[in-house]
């Protein structure tokens, strides 16, 4: 994996562990994809569904032509995210879309 991406993920995990009272909790992790055709984005969405992802959005985008937002319940630890991102990048290459990263919910300590 790209070292810049790995460094950014590591900083994010440090922040999550600092502010989240239960960083090992399963939570929704969202993955973002863009495509230049409707066919590519819907094909990618179909493949994501077959892998157990929930499709939060699949359609026109204000930023690029088409957007896919898919999520899955995961514990967003470094190895899980690293493996997931590698899988998302491979899927993007296979389907001709752009993998644009991930996000998750963080619960703040009170």
Secondary structure, 3 states (H helix, E strand, C coil): CCHHHHHHHHHHHHHHHHHCCCCCCCEEEEEEEEECCHHHHHHHHHHHHHCCCEEEEEEECCCCCEEEEEEEEECCCHHHHHHHHHHHHHHHHHHCCEEEEEEECCCCCC
